[in-house]
Amino acid sequence: MQESNDLYDVHETDTHSAWANHQHQSIEDVDNVECLRRKIKYYFMNPCEKYHARGRKPWKLILQLVKIAIITIQLVSFGLSNQMVVTFKEENLMTFQHLFLKDFVDGSIDTYAVYRQADVYDHINYIIEQYGRLHNITVGNHEYEKRGSVYTPLSVCQEFYRNGTIYPGKDTFEIDAHVETDCIDIYPMNQSSQDALSHFELHFKRMLSVKITFVLKAINLQTVRHRELPDCYDFNVIITFNNQVHSGRIKVDLENDVEINECRDWKVTGATAKSIYLMLMFDCLIIVTCIISSALCMRSVFNGIQLQFKYTHYYKNHNGKDAPWSDKLEFINGWYILIIASDSLTITGSVLKIDIQTKVLTSYDVCSIFLGTGTMFVWIGVIRYMGYFRKYNILILTLRAAFPNVIRFICCAGIIYLSYCFCGWIVLGPYHEKFRTLNTVSECLFSLINGDDMFPTFKNMKKKSNLIWIFSRVYLYTFVSLFIYMILSLFITIITNSYHIIKQQQQSGIPTSELQHFLSECKDLPNSGAYRLDKNSCFLHICMNKCRERHERLTSET
């Protein structure tokens, strides 16, 4: 009997112990959820709230503000340097137009043409003469290209059909579509090669084009005044007599392909290279700053992903299903991704800028793309800090909420836009210069959407065909009415509706997602001190809060 009682006591003791362990485990699970809720809420705080929560200074915010300032200074410095390069290229193009095109007037390159055979020979001879007298006529530091001890020649190449007999009066022709090329080379300061041009015959009936090519070299000395080493330029000049239309009008065009090279031997006196080294150090500082910024943002992204895994694990255990994707994406901060992208672009652009300043590379265009895009992303990231203010935050939330609907709307409107582009190009192209190519059609229609250049578009339509003229009116009126009065109004409505929805949600304060409902149960303010605790202290703090709440409830009841 005594043994039976003992066994009963042991069983009762084990049952009580198991119940106590289960109760303790349940309390610990609750405490884990409370700690997870507090961690997630801390993750979504802004830098000021995090400072009040844990007393940590917002170094990341300070770093981003400093980075914005120094990157902007770098961009302005490179932009001024690039501006000198662009100015040098454009002014040399104008110089070549005045030197080698007979009777050229500024702004007349689009209408510059010849109409008589004698004028074609005269213009070609004029180009060759000017090229031969370059040293005596130019006011710049232009020079012929030299390979070894011999100057590179000026080439005159004629492209023409292999064979053909054309009789417009009889409405008959016979043509061999194979294109042949006939070239002669003319060396500067060599009279015998220049005399060879007298035996060069142009086949006007079969001629497609005449291309005159030569290379001139120059040095951009204006950079010395700005404490930068000068670059050496190779100008590949191409003068084209275009006769592909065979309309009796041969259009003359001058193109200038520029190649920037490092000067082989240079010496600068009267100027110090100190500023060059300071700029290199400044670029290195920007690279280090961007690396630190990217590392901090990557760490934040990694912490967000960890919290996402913990939250989805909790949600699945308590709800028996996966968390919504909208809640999962809340942990992936798009601003951090934007900062990482801008830092990567800025680092690449800064490395290219250093190579350009040390004359290892001369890729100004590539460097401009990286630095310009990186700076654009950096300044777009400023909008994130505007969101810390309530009045600005509602605008940012509106943009984010309306973005998916805007993309869908643009896809639908874009289909209608493309249909008008194709129709206008094929029908109105022969009668209106703004509809000659798909590119110009798109630019014209986009201008019409914004209410720009409307009357000239209607007015410049040629009245050669009454049917086409009537069609153009129907086409333009329907396009303007459809896009300005209907599609743009719908676009504004989408933004307005999103704004009112976000505004109502903020005024009501009701959680709109499962994640917000989960976080709303945490009532701890940033300055409550609860966010400074570790995991063990977190459990103790939760138990003390529960005991205090229970005591206050019992006191109020009594």
C-alpha positions in Angstrom: 0.0 0.0 0.0 2.9 2.3 0.9 4.6 1.5 -2.4 1.4 2.3 -4.3 1.2 5.7 -2.6 4.8 6.3 -3.3 4.3 5.5 -7.0 1.2 7.8 -7.1 3.3 10.6 -5.5 6.1 10.1 -8.1 3.6 10.1 -10.9 1.9 13.2 -9.6 5.3 14.9 -9.2 6.3 14.0 -12.8 3.0 15.3 -14.1 3.3 18.6 -12.2 6.9 18.9 -13.4 5.9 18.3 -17.0 3.1 20.8 -16.8 5.5 23.4 -15.2 8.0 22.8 -18.0 5.3 23.2 -20.6 4.1 26.3 -18.9 7.7 27.6 -18.7 8.2 26.8 -22.4 5.0 28.6 -23.4 6.1 31.6 -21.4 9.5 31.5 -23.1 7.8 31.3 -26.6 5.7 34.3 -25.7 8.9 36.1 -24.6 10.6 35.2 -27.8 7.7 36.6 -29.8 7.9 39.8 -27.8 11.6 40.2 -28.3 11.2 39.5 -32.1 8.5 42.1 -32.2 10.7 44.6 -30.5 13.7 43.8 -32.8 11.6 44.2 -35.9 10.1 47.5 -34.7 13.6 48.7 -33.9 14.7 47.7 -37.5 12.0 50.0 -39.0 12.8 53.0 -36.9 14.4 56.1 -38.4 17.9 57.2 -37.3 16.6 59.6 -34.7 14.3 57.0 -33.1 17.2 54.5 -33.1 19.3 57.1 -31.3 16.6 57.5 -28.6 16.1 53.8 -28.4 19.7 52.6 -27.9 21.7 55.8 -27.7 23.7 55.0 -30.9 24.8 58.0 -32.9 23.4 57.9 -36.5 26.8 57.4 -38.1 25.2 55.9 -41.3 23.1 59.0 -41.7 26.1 61.3 -41.2 28.1 59.3 -43.6 25.4 59.5 -46.3 25.1 63.3 -45.9 28.9 63.7 -46.1 29.0 61.4 -49.2 26.3 63.4 -50.9 28.4 66.6 -50.5 31.7 65.2 -51.6 30.2 63.2 -54.6 28.5 66.4 -55.8 31.8 68.3 -55.5 33.5 65.5 -57.5 30.8 65.6 -60.2 31.1 69.4 -60.6 34.8 69.2 -60.9 34.7 66.5 -63.5 31.9 68.3 -65.3 34.0 71.5 -65.6 36.9 69.4 -67.0 34.6 67.5 -69.4 33.1 70.8 -70.5 36.5 72.0 -71.7 36.9 68.8 -73.7 33.5 69.2 -75.3 34.2 72.9 -76.1 37.5 71.9 -77.7 35.8 69.3 -79.9 33.0 71.5 -81.0 35.2 74.5 -81.8 37.6 72.3 -83.8 34.6 71.0 -85.8 33.6 74.6 -86.6 37.2 75.4 -87.5 37.4 72.5 -90.0 34.1 73.6 -91.6 35.4 77.1 -92.2 38.8 75.9 -93.3 37.8 73.2 -95.8 34.3 74.0 -96.9 34.2 76.7 -99.5 32.0 79.7 -98.7 30.8 78.1 -95.5 28.5 80.0 -93.2 27.8 79.1 -89.6 24.6 77.1 -89.2 24.3 76.2 -92.9 25.6 72.6 -92.7 22.1 71.1 -93.2 21.6 73.0 -96.4 25.2 73.1 -97.7 25.1 71.4 -101.1 26.4 71.7 -104.7 24.4 71.4 -107.9 26.8 71.5 -110.8 29.7 69.2 -111.9 32.1 72.1 -112.0 31.2 73.0 -108.4 32.0 69.5 -107.2 35.5 69.6 -108.8 35.9 73.1 -107.5 35.0 72.1 -103.9 37.3 69.1 -104.0 40.2 71.1 -105.2 39.6 73.7 -102.6 39.7 71.1 -99.8 43.0 69.7 -101.1 44.5 73.2 -101.4 43.5 74.1 -97.9 44.9 70.9 -96.6 48.2 71.5 -98.3 48.4 75.1 -96.9 47.3 74.2 -93.4 50.5 75.5 -91.7 50.0 78.9 -93.3 46.3 79.4 -92.7 45.3 77.9 -89.4 45.5 79.9 -86.2 45.4 76.8 -84.0 48.1 74.3 -83.2 46.9 71.8 -85.9 49.5 69.5 -87.4 49.5 66.6 -90.0 49.7 63.1 -88.6 53.1 61.5 -89.1 54.0 57.8 -89.3 57.7 57.5 -89.0 59.2 60.2 -91.3 56.2 60.3 -93.7 53.0 62.3 -93.3 49.7 60.4 -93.6 48.0 61.3 -96.9 44.6 62.8 -97.7 42.4 60.2 -99.4 39.8 60.9 -102.0 37.5 57.9 -102.6 34.7 57.7 -105.1 32.0 55.0 -104.7 30.0 54.2 -107.8 28.0 51.5 -109.5 30.2 49.1 -111.5 28.4 49.7 -114.8 25.3 51.4 -116.0 23.6 53.3 -118.9 20.8 55.6 -117.9 18.4 57.3 -120.4 15.7 59.3 -118.5 14.4 60.7 -121.8 13.6 57.2 -123.1 12.6 55.9 -119.7 15.2 53.2 -119.9 18.2 52.2 -117.9 20.6 49.4 -117.3 22.5 49.2 -114.0 25.0 46.9 -112.3 24.2 47.2 -108.5 27.7 46.1 -107.5 29.5 49.1 -105.9 33.2 49.8 -106.7 35.6 52.2 -105.0 38.3 54.3 -106.6 40.8 56.1 -104.4 43.8 58.3 -104.7 46.1 59.5 -102.0 47.5 63.0 -101.8 50.4 63.7 -99.5 50.9 67.2 -98.0 53.8 69.3 -99.4 54.1 66.9 -102.3 53.3 68.5 -105.7 53.4 65.3 -107.7 50.6 63.7 -105.7 48.5 66.8 -106.0 48.8 66.8 -109.8 47.4 63.2 -109.8 44.0 64.7 -109.0 43.7 66.1 -112.5 43.4 62.5 -113.8 40.7 61.6 -111.3 37.4 61.5 -113.1 34.0 61.5 -111.4 31.2 59.3 -112.8 28.3 61.5 -111.9 25.6 59.2 -113.5 26.8 56.2 -111.4 28.4 58.0 -108.5 27.0 57.3 -105.0 29.4 59.4 -103.0 32.8 61.0 -102.7 34.6 60.8 -99.4 37.6 62.9 -98.5 39.4 61.7 -95.3 42.5 62.9 -93.5 43.8 63.1 -89.9 44.9 66.2 -88.1 46.5 66.4 -84.6 46.1 69.0 -81.9 46.7 69.6 -78.2 44.2 71.0 -75.8 46.2 73.6 -73.9 43.3 75.3 -72.0 43.5 72.6 -69.3 46.9 73.9 -68.1 45.2 77.0 -66.6 43.0 74.6 -64.5 46.0 72.7 -63.2 45.3 69.7 -65.5 47.6 67.9 -67.9 46.7 68.6 -71.5 45.4 65.8 -73.8 46.6 65.1 -77.4 43.8 64.8 -80.0 43.6 63.0 -83.3 40.8 64.4 -85.5 39.7 62.0 -88.2 38.0 64.4 -90.6 35.5 62.9 -93.1 34.0 65.2 -95.8 31.2 63.4 -97.8 29.7 64.4 -101.1 26.4 62.4 -100.9 24.8 61.6 -104.3 22.8 58.5 -103.3 19.5 60.1 -104.1 20.6 61.1 -107.6 18.3 64.1 -107.5 20.8 66.7 -108.9 21.6 67.9 -105.3 24.8 66.6 -103.8 24.8 67.3 -100.1 28.1 68.1 -98.5 28.8 67.1 -94.9 31.8 67.2 -92.6 32.1 64.8 -89.7 34.8 64.8 -87.1 35.7 61.6 -85.2 37.9 62.4 -82.2 40.4 60.2 -80.5 42.0 61.4 -77.3 45.4 60.1 -76.5 48.1 60.6 -73.8 50.8 63.0 -74.9 54.1 61.2 -75.3 56.4 63.8 -73.9 55.4 66.9 -71.9 56.8 69.5 -69.7 54.9 72.2 -67.8 56.6 75.1 -66.1 55.1 77.9 -64.1 52.4 75.6 -62.6 52.4 73.2 -59.7 51.1 69.6 -59.7 50.0 69.9 -56.1 46.3 70.5 -57.1 46.4 67.4 -59.3 47.6 65.2 -56.4 45.0 66.8 -54.1 42.3 65.9 -56.5 43.6 62.3 -56.7 43.5 62.1 -52.9 40.0 63.5 -52.9 38.9 60.8 -55.4 40.5 58.1 -53.2 38.6 59.5 -50.2 35.3 59.2 -52.2 36.2 55.6 -53.0 36.9 54.7 -49.3 33.6 56.5 -48.3 31.6 54.6 -50.8 33.1 51.3 -49.7 32.2 52.0 -46.1 28.7 53.1 -47.1 28.1 49.9 -49.1 29.4 47.7 -46.3 27.0 49.4 -43.8 24.1 49.1 -46.2 24.9 45.4 -46.9 25.0 44.7 -43.2 21.5 46.4 -42.8 20.2 44.3 -45.8 21.6 41.1 -44.2 20.0 42.0 -40.8 16.7 42.6 -42.6 16.8 39.2 -44.3 17.5 37.5 -41.0 14.5 39.2 -39.4 12.4 38.2 -42.4 13.3 34.6 -41.9 12.5 34.8 -38.2 9.2 36.6 -38.9 8.1 34.1 -41.6 9.0 31.2 -39.3 6.9 32.7 -36.5 4.0 33.5 -38.9 4.0 29.9 -40.3 4.0 28.3 -36.9 1.2 30.5 -35.5 -1.0 30.8 -38.7 -0.2 27.6 -40.5 0.6 29.4 -43.8 3.3 31.4 -45.4 3.5 35.1 -44.7 2.3 37.4 -47.6 4.9 38.5 -50.1 4.1 42.2 -49.3 5.2 41.6 -45.7 8.3 39.8 -46.8 9.3 42.6 -49.1 9.0 45.1 -46.3 12.2 43.7 -44.9 14.1 44.4 -48.1 14.8 48.1 -47.9 14.9 49.4 -51.5 16.8 52.5 -50.4 19.7 50.4 -49.2 19.7 48.7 -52.6 19.7 52.1 -54.3 22.6 53.3 -52.1 24.6 50.1 -52.9 24.0 50.6 -56.6 25.0 54.3 -56.5 28.2 53.4 -54.5 29.2 50.8 -57.0 28.7 53.3 -59.9 30.6 56.0 -58.1 33.5 53.8 -57.2 33.8 52.7 -60.9 33.5 56.3 -62.1 36.1 57.5 -59.6 38.6 54.8 -60.7 38.1 55.9 -64.3 38.4 59.6 -63.3 41.7 58.8 -61.6 42.9 57.0 -64.8 41.9 60.0 -66.9 43.7 62.5 -64.6 46.8 60.3 -64.7 46.4 60.0 -68.5 46.1 56.2 -68.3 42.7 56.3 -70.0 40.8 59.0 -71.9 37.2 57.5 -71.7 35.4 60.7 -70.8 32.0 59.4 -72.0 32.1 56.2 -70.0 33.3 58.0 -66.9 30.5 60.6 -67.3 27.9 57.8 -67.4 29.1 56.2 -64.2 29.6 59.4 -62.2 26.4 61.0 -63.5 24.2 57.9 -62.8 25.8 57.4 -59.4 25.2 61.0 -58.4 21.6 60.8 -59.7 21.0 57.8 -57.5 22.6 59.5 -54.5 20.4 62.5 -54.8 17.3 60.4 -55.3 18.2 58.7 -52.0 17.7 62.1 -50.3 14.0 61.5 -50.7 14.3 58.7 -48.0 15.4 61.3 -45.4 12.5 63.5 -46.4 10.2 60.6 -45.4 11.2 61.1 -41.8 8.9 64.1 -41.8 5.2 63.2 -41.6 4.1 65.7 -44.3 6.7 64.5 -46.8 6.3 60.8 -45.9 2.7 60.7 -47.2 3.9 61.8 -50.6 6.6 59.1 -50.6 4.1 56.5 -49.5 1.8 57.7 -52.3 4.5 57.2 -54.9 5.3 53.7 -53.7 1.6 52.7 -53.4 0.7 54.1 -56.9 3.8 52.7 -58.6 2.4 49.2 -59.6 -0.8 50.7 -61.0 1.2 53.4 -62.8 3.4 50.7 -64.5 0.2 48.8 -65.6 -1.3 52.0 -66.9 1.8 52.9 -68.8 1.9 49.5 -70.5 -1.7 49.9 -71.7 -1.2 53.5 -72.8 2.1 52.6 -74.5 0.4 50.1 -76.8 -2.0 52.8 -78.0 1.0 55.2 -78.3 2.9 52.8 -80.5 -0.1 52.2 -82.7 -0.3 55.9 -83.4 3.5 56.0 -84.0 3.4 53.3 -86.7 0.3 54.8 -88.4 1.7 58.3 -88.5 5.1 57.1 -89.8 3.7 55.2 -92.7 0.9 57.6 -93.7 2.1 61.1 -92.9 5.9 60.5 -93.3 6.0 61.5 -97.0 4.1 64.7 -96.3 5.5 65.9 -93.0 9.1 66.2 -91.9 8.2 65.4 -88.2 6.9 62.0 -89.3 9.8 60.9 -91.5 11.3 58.4 -89.1 9.9 56.5 -86.1 12.2 58.4 -83.8 10.9 61.8 -84.9 7.3 60.5 -84.9 7.7 59.4 -81.3 9.3 62.8 -80.3 6.5 64.7 -82.1 3.7 62.8 -80.4 5.3 63.1 -77.0 5.5 66.8 -77.5 1.9 66.9 -78.4 0.9 65.0 -75.2 2.6 67.8 -73.2 0.9 70.5 -75.2 4.1 71.6 -77.0 4.5 72.5 -80.6 0.9 71.9 -81.5 0.1 74.6 -84.1 3.3 74.1 -86.2 2.5 70.3 -86.3 -0.9 71.1 -87.8 0.4 73.9 -90.0 3.4 72.2 -91.6 1.3 69.4 -93.1 1.7 69.6 -96.9 -1.6 69.8 -98.9 -0.4 67.7 -101.8 -3.2 65.2 -101.2 -6.6 66.1 -100.0 -7.2 62.6 -98.7 -3.9 62.6 -96.7 -4.6 66.1 -95.4 -8.1 65.1 -94.1 -6.6 61.9 -92.6 -3.9 64.0 -90.8 -6.6 66.1 -89.2 -8.5 63.1 -87.9 -5.3 61.5 -86.8 -4.0 64.5 -84.8 -7.3 65.5 -83.3 -8.1 62.0 -82.1 -4.6 61.6 -80.7 -4.6 64.9 -78.8 -8.1 64.3 -77.5 -7.4 60.7 -76.4 -4.2 61.3 -74.6 -4.7 64.8 -73.1 -8.3 64.6 -72.1 -8.7 60.9 -71.3 -5.4 59.1 -70.6 -3.6 61.9 -68.7 -6.8 62.4 -66.7 -6.9 58.7 -65.8 -3.2 58.9 -64.9 -3.8 61.8 -62.5 -6.8 59.9 -61.0 -4.6 56.9 -60.2 -2.2 59.1 -58.2 -5.0 61.0 -56.5 -6.8 57.9 -55.4 -3.6 56.4 -53.9 -3.0 59.7 -52.1 -6.4 59.7 -50.5 -6.1 56.0 -49.5 -2.7 56.6 -47.8 -4.0 59.7 -46.1 -7.1 57.9 -44.7 -4.9 55.0 -43.5 -2.6 57.4 -41.6 -5.5 59.3 -40.0 -7.2 56.1 -38.9 -4.1 54.5 -37.6 -5.5 51.0 -38.3 -2.9 48.5 -39.4 -3.2 47.6 -43.1 -1.1 44.5 -43.2 -0.3 41.5 -41.1 3.2 42.8 -40.3 1.8 46.2 -39.1 -0.8 44.4 -37.0 2.0 42.3 -35.5 4.1 45.3 -34.6 1.2 47.3 -33.3 1.1 45.1 -30.2 4.5 46.5 -29.1 3.7 49.7 -27.2 7.3 50.4 -26.1 8.4 53.9 -27.2 11.9 54.5 -28.5 13.0 56.3 -25.3 11.5 53.6 -23.0 14.8 51.9 -22.5 13.4 48.5 -23.6 15.4 48.5 -26.8 18.8 48.6 -24.9 18.3 45.1 -23.4 19.9 41.9 -24.5 17.9 38.7 -24.9 18.1 37.6 -21.2 17.3 41.0 -19.9 14.5 41.2 -22.5 12.8 38.2 -20.9 13.1 39.8 -17.4 11.8 43.1 -18.6 8.8 41.5 -20.2 8.0 39.5 -17.0 8.3 42.7 -14.9 6.0 44.5 -17.3 3.4 41.7 -17.0 3.6 41.7 -13.3 3.3 45.4 -13.1 0.3 45.4 -15.5 -1.4 42.6 -13.4 -0.8 44.5 -10.2 -2.2 47.7 -11.7 -5.3 45.8 -12.9 -5.9 44.2 -9.5 -5.5 47.5 -7.8 -7.9 49.1 -10.1 -10.5 46.3 -9.5 -10.2 46.6 -5.7 
